């Protein structure tokens, strides 16, 4: 796939790199990457993949842009608040590089669509923050034989690896089972340094570009840890698990019927413990109950700064970190 004169000018800094050159840039133009999740990790990954000239980008997300996203999700802006992340991303990426074909998949990645979506692209970048979706992405990549560029962030720490490359390990080799539900806080609960997903997502883009161009040494069989507080990186090596149910010897890989049950979560809530005696009340139900004069004691477990932004009259504030005592 030859480069136009406009593309030759746009990618000139790539073309002068001996490791990339015209051949490598043409490989990028001929390639396709599926970015699953357009949040903190997917934002920088999608931006740099589009800027690099990847020919076709698939954009998967089901969420809408919220003001609280903008501290780290640099793909979106204030004018995008309230619109779908896929549409926000499409507008920004087209403006960044109109030579890239953008395909929007507005909705969640599910067991029903994962194999078709993953199989339609050369490389997958996993920018999700839910364990159920991470296992689904991994399994679909193993079955479809597509590299899975994995990244995750928590507070000041990030992780990065490349899974499902032929002969290499998959996500299940390193994490055979998900953590117990409720043991790993979400970004909303635990917080995240805004620049951290920018660093990790950019590294995901770098790994994808290397795989497509056939250069360098990818993070296959290696897990990279990054600590932004100490500015240190360390690396752990691991092998493919011969007993892995997805990529091990004699394995018959298939998608699970229900990844939320596998991870002990409900759809859209990765931290909720699924037990028979779990009781829930929606906001609408609470409003109706209060209006009816029901005797209810409200406990607000948010942090003080959250409580100051909005609150329900009569609620008692005890931040979650202080609740045990």
C-alpha positions as a printed NumPy array, in Angstrom:
array([[  0.   ,   0.   ,   0.   ],
       [  1.849,   3.058,  -1.281],
       [  1.984,   6.41 ,   0.47 ],
       [  0.569,   9.568,  -1.056],
       [  2.605,  12.774,  -1.283],
       [  0.587,  14.166,   1.65 ],
       [  1.413,  11.083,   3.707],
       [  5.097,  11.271,   2.799],
       [  5.201,  14.771,   4.262],
       [  3.109,  13.875,   7.313],
       [  5.179,  10.836,   8.28 ],
       [  8.591,  12.232,   7.322],
       [  9.993,  11.76 ,  10.853],
       [  9.133,   8.07 ,  10.631],
       [ 10.545,   7.698,   7.157],
       [ 14.01 ,   8.866,   8.194],
       [ 14.168,   6.17 ,  10.893],
       [ 16.15 ,   3.246,   9.426],
       [ 14.04 ,   0.788,  11.459],
       [ 10.789,   2.144,   9.989],
       [ 11.37 ,   3.82 ,   6.635],
       [  8.921,   3.643,   3.766],
       [  8.345,  -0.096,   4.163],
       [  7.447,   0.198,   7.84 ],
       [  5.136,   3.147,   7.216],
       [  3.376,   1.248,   4.441],
       [  2.865,  -1.64 ,   6.86 ],
       [  1.25 ,   0.762,   9.299],
       [ -1.023,   2.096,   6.569],
       [ -2.084,  -1.428,   5.616],
       [ -2.743,  -2.464,   9.227],
       [ -5.783,  -2.252,  11.477],
       [ -6.011,  -1.908,  15.259],
       [ -9.031,  -2.351,  17.524],
       [ -8.98 ,  -0.094,  20.602],
       [-11.308,  -1.493,  23.269],
       [-12.174,   1.286,  25.694],
       [-11.718,   4.992,  24.962],
       [-10.944,   6.126,  28.506],
       [ -7.635,   6.804,  30.231],
       [ -5.62 ,   4.154,  28.366],
       [ -7.503,   4.146,  25.097],
       [ -7.219,   7.93 ,  24.743],
       [ -3.437,   8.199,  24.279],
       [ -3.263,   4.85 ,  22.493],
       [ -5.822,   5.896,  19.889],
       [ -4.266,   9.346,  19.469],
       [ -0.776,   8.02 ,  18.815],
       [ -1.931,   5.152,  16.602],
       [ -3.873,   7.605,  14.461],
       [ -0.952,  10.041,  14.393],
       [  1.386,   7.195,  13.407],
       [ -0.727,   6.414,  10.353],
       [ -2.355,   3.089,  11.204],
       [ -4.687,   2.587,   8.254],
       [ -7.839,   1.526,  10.095],
       [ -8.788,   2.072,  13.72 ],
       [-11.748,   0.407,  15.399],
       [-13.166,   2.296,  18.378],
       [-15.155,   0.354,  20.992],
       [-16.916,   1.989,  23.947],
       [-20.421,   2.176,  25.397],
       [-20.016,   5.174,  27.709],
       [-20.581,   8.919,  27.423],
       [-18.063,  11.625,  28.276],
       [-18.334,  12.865,  31.864],
       [-16.617,  15.888,  33.356],
       [-14.705,  13.64 ,  35.781],
       [-13.117,  11.862,  32.764],
       [-11.254,  14.937,  31.561],
       [ -8.538,  14.77 ,  34.234],
       [ -6.979,  11.858,  32.334],
       [ -8.968,  10.987,  29.183],
       [ -7.25 ,  13.42 ,  26.838],
       [ -9.051,  12.172,  23.744],
       [-12.123,  14.118,  24.884],
       [-12.745,  17.756,  25.762],
       [-15.196,  19.951,  27.602],
       [-17.324,  20.332,  24.469],
       [-17.716,  16.522,  24.371],
       [-19.373,  16.2  ,  27.785],
       [-22.582,  14.232,  27.448],
       [-21.913,  12.709,  24.029],
       [-20.745,   9.17 ,  23.346],
       [-17.034,   8.519,  23.69 ],
       [-16.959,   6.859,  20.283],
       [-18.339,   9.961,  18.551],
       [-16.058,  12.236,  20.559],
       [-13.108,  10.065,  19.599],
       [-14.053,   9.922,  15.94 ],
       [-14.193,  13.715,  15.665],
       [-10.854,  14.219,  17.438],
       [ -9.004,  11.479,  15.561],
       [-10.31 ,  12.582,  12.166],
       [ -9.067,  16.077,  12.893],
       [ -5.707,  14.65 ,  13.95 ],
       [ -5.269,  12.496,  10.839],
       [ -7.898,  12.387,   8.078],
       [ -5.928,   9.655,   6.291],
       [ -6.972,   7.074,   8.914],
       [-10.188,   5.111,   8.428],
       [-12.214,   5.182,  11.643],
       [-14.841,   2.565,  12.436],
       [-17.075,   3.204,  15.426],
       [-18.471,   0.316,  17.462],
       [-20.735,   2.087,  19.925],
       [-21.611,  -0.408,  22.642],
       [-19.95 ,  -2.877,  24.986],
       [-17.726,  -5.751,  23.926],
       [-19.743,  -8.891,  24.663],
       [-19.557, -12.634,  24.16 ],
       [-21.906, -12.178,  21.222],
       [-19.735,  -9.713,  19.268],
       [-16.175, -10.205,  20.565],
       [-14.965, -12.773,  18.044],
       [-16.326, -10.865,  15.055],
       [-14.846,  -7.56 ,  16.228],
       [-11.457,  -8.908,  17.275],
       [-11.156, -11.054,  14.147],
       [-11.721,  -8.03 ,  11.921],
       [ -8.509,  -6.313,  13.077],
       [ -4.806,  -7.177,  13.091],
       [ -3.968,  -6.049,  16.649],
       [ -6.068,  -5.347,  19.735],
       [ -5.287,  -2.689,  22.344],
       [ -7.033,  -3.429,  25.649],
       [ -7.879,  -0.119,  27.309],
       [-10.576,  -1.516,  29.586],
       [-10.785,  -1.23 ,  33.367],
       [-13.069,  -4.185,  34.078],
       [-11.776,  -7.687,  34.768],
       [-14.674,  -9.365,  32.981],
       [-13.871,  -7.482,  29.769],
       [-10.129,  -8.123,  30.123],
       [-10.707, -11.88 ,  30.224],
       [-13.119, -11.605,  27.301],
       [-10.596,  -9.61 ,  25.254],
       [ -7.884, -12.148,  26.047],
       [ -9.974, -15.168,  25.155],
       [-11.192, -13.64 ,  21.896],
       [ -7.603, -12.718,  20.956],
       [ -6.39 , -16.262,  21.622],
       [ -9.182, -17.779,  19.527],
       [ -8.801, -15.254,  16.693],
       [ -4.981, -15.341,  16.932],
       [ -4.636, -11.612,  17.382],
       [ -1.997,  -9.928,  19.599],
       [ -3.439,  -8.368,  22.757],
       [ -1.669,  -5.223,  23.997],
       [ -2.575,  -5.111,  27.689],
       [ -2.342,  -2.154,  30.046],
       [ -3.753,  -1.293,  33.453],
       [ -3.391,   1.538,  35.976],
       [ -4.108,   2.045,  39.662],
       [ -3.316,   5.185,  41.655],
       [  0.382,   5.738,  40.806],
       [  1.224,   2.325,  39.306],
       [  0.829,   0.897,  35.832],
       [  1.316,  -2.468,  34.129],
       [  1.978,  -3.39 ,  30.506],
       [  2.419,  -6.609,  28.534],
       [  1.731,  -8.24 ,  25.167],
       [ -0.384, -11.387,  25.162],
       [ -1.63 , -13.943,  22.658],
       [  1.251, -13.632,  20.219],
       [  1.857, -16.968,  18.496],
       [  3.792, -19.219,  20.876],
       [  3.624, -16.695,  23.708],
       [  1.554, -16.641,  26.893],
       [ -1.886, -15.122,  27.283],
       [ -3.461, -13.07 ,  30.066],
       [ -4.73 , -16.229,  31.785],
       [ -1.195, -17.627,  32.   ],
       [ -0.285, -14.712,  34.26 ],
       [ -3.673, -14.224,  35.943],
       [ -5.465, -17.609,  35.902],
       [ -8.334, -16.34 ,  38.023],
       [ -9.7  , -12.847,  38.664],
       [ -9.278, -11.206,  42.077],
       [-12.121, -11.582,  44.524],
       [-14.885,  -9.113,  43.793],
       [-14.565,  -5.951,  45.845],
       [-10.83 ,  -6.362,  46.557],
       [ -9.604,  -4.068,  43.759],
       [-11.089,  -0.551,  43.875],
       [-12.058,   1.181,  40.669],
       [-10.433,   4.459,  39.604],
       [-13.447,   6.283,  41.026],
       [-12.862,   4.653,  44.417],
       [ -9.063,   4.422,  44.54 ],
       [ -8.14 ,   7.349,  42.331],
       [ -5.492,   7.555,  39.616],
       [ -2.796,  10.099,  38.806],
       [ -4.085,  11.72 ,  35.618],
       [ -0.843,  11.464,  33.674],
       [ -0.33 ,   7.75 ,  34.476],
       [ -2.757,   6.284,  31.902],
       [ -1.23 ,   8.692,  29.392],
       [  2.158,   7.056,  29.95 ],
       [  0.895,   3.471,  29.891],
       [ -1.484,   4.056,  26.966],
       [  1.341,   5.608,  24.944],
       [  3.484,   2.552,  25.649],
       [  0.613,   0.354,  24.448],
       [  0.602,   2.299,  21.189],
       [  4.373,   1.844,  20.917],
       [  4.028,  -1.936,  21.319],
       [  1.319,  -2.058,  18.658],
       [  3.43 ,  -0.021,  16.231],
       [  6.448,  -2.283,  16.821],
       [  4.407,  -5.418,  16.147],
       [  2.932,  -3.998,  12.951],
       [  6.226,  -2.644,  11.618],
       [  8.116,  -5.774,  12.678],
       [ 10.732,  -3.9  ,  14.673],
       [ 12.204,  -4.088,  18.154],
       [ 11.452,  -6.596,  20.902],
       [  7.839,  -6.735,  22.07 ],
       [  6.826,  -7.323,  25.693],
       [  5.903, -10.948,  25.076],
       [  6.398, -13.062,  28.203],
       [  7.311,  -9.935,  30.157],
       [  5.211,  -7.789,  32.474],
       [  6.425,  -4.233,  32.958],
       [  5.621,  -2.354,  36.177],
       [  5.829,   1.425,  36.293],
       [  5.744,   3.468,  39.511],
       [  5.167,   7.156,  38.849],
       [  5.941,   8.147,  42.449],
       [  9.479,   6.756,  42.385],
       [  9.832,   6.988,  38.572],
       [ 11.066,   3.404,  38.44 ],
       [ 10.348,   0.591,  36.034],
       [ 10.823,  -3.079,  36.739],
       [ 10.091,  -6.194,  34.767],
       [  8.892,  -9.718,  35.506],
       [  9.304, -12.594,  33.07 ],
       [  6.745, -15.373,  32.784],
       [  6.134, -18.341,  30.487],
       [  3.139, -19.778,  28.76 ],
       [  1.288, -22.063,  31.147],
       [  1.062, -25.561,  29.697],
       [ -2.115, -26.074,  31.728],
       [ -3.748, -22.8  ,  30.609],
       [ -7.346, -23.512,  29.563],
       [ -7.054, -21.025,  26.688],
       [ -3.572, -21.377,  25.197],
       [ -2.08 , -24.4  ,  26.986],
       [ -1.206, -27.766,  25.501],
       [ -4.315, -29.558,  24.345],
       [ -6.547, -26.616,  25.261],
       [ -9.804, -26.16 ,  23.362],
       [-10.298, -22.394,  23.64 ],
       [-13.827, -21.052,  23.755],
       [-15.605, -18.002,  25.081],
       [-17.407, -18.256,  28.391],
       [-21.151, -17.805,  28.476],
       [-20.96 , -15.25 ,  31.298],
       [-17.769, -13.359,  32.116],
       [-19.437, -11.298,  34.827],
       [-20.272, -14.453,  36.772],
       [-16.715, -15.726,  36.234],
       [-15.388, -12.541,  37.825],
       [-18.073, -12.454,  40.523],
       [-19.44 ,  -9.127,  39.325],
       [-22.595,  -7.726,  37.81 ],
       [-22.528,  -5.942,  34.425],
       [-21.161,  -2.409,  34.763],
       [-20.04 ,  -2.929,  38.371],
       [-16.78 ,  -4.819,  38.737],
       [-16.609,  -4.399,  42.496],
       [-20.002,  -5.694,  43.567],
       [-20.005,  -9.043,  45.344],
       [-22.715, -11.274,  43.915],
       [-24.424, -13.007,  46.809],
       [-27.965, -14.208,  47.344],
       [-28.565, -11.752,  50.155],
       [-27.283,  -8.63 ,  48.359],
       [-29.875,  -5.862,  48.636],
       [-29.941,  -2.893,  46.324],
       [-32.024,   0.234,  45.922],
       [-31.967,   2.479,  42.881],
       [-31.884,   6.263,  43.178],
       [-35.474,   6.444,  41.958],
       [-36.588,   3.905,  44.57 ],
       [-34.82 ,   5.824,  47.327],
       [-36.431,   9.07 ,  46.199],
       [-39.875,   7.487,  46.281],
       [-39.229,   5.946,  49.691],
       [-38.095,   9.274,  51.165],
       [-41.092,  11.036,  49.665],
       [-43.362,   8.45 ,  51.277],
       [-41.884,   9.25 ,  54.691],
       [-40.245,   5.86 ,  55.219],
       [-37.852,   5.666,  58.146],
       [-34.422,   5.467,  56.504],
       [-30.934,   6.119,  57.872],
       [-28.594,   7.24 ,  55.106],
       [-24.851,   6.597,  55.388],
       [-22.646,   8.476,  52.892],
       [-19.245,   6.78 ,  52.515],
       [-17.712,   9.216,  50.02 ],
       [-14.753,  11.44 ,  50.764],
       [-15.301,  14.879,  52.24 ],
       [-14.631,  16.721,  48.984],
       [-17.249,  14.595,  47.234],
       [-19.737,  15.256,  50.017],
       [-19.203,  18.985,  49.608],
       [-20.164,  18.873,  45.909],
       [-23.56 ,  17.223,  46.469],
       [-25.381,  15.486,  49.287],
       [-28.721,  14.174,  50.444],
       [-30.299,  15.988,  53.375],
       [-30.024,  14.045,  56.601],
       [-27.226,  11.752,  55.468],
       [-24.406,  10.847,  57.866],
       [-20.9  ,  11.156,  56.401],
       [-18.309,   8.501,  57.292],
       [-15.651,   8.169,  54.538],
       [-15.12 ,   4.587,  53.461],
       [-11.539,   4.566,  54.724],
       [-12.777,   5.411,  58.234],
       [-15.776,   3.097,  58.243],
       [-14.073,   0.055,  59.747],
       [-13.084,   2.01 ,  62.853]])
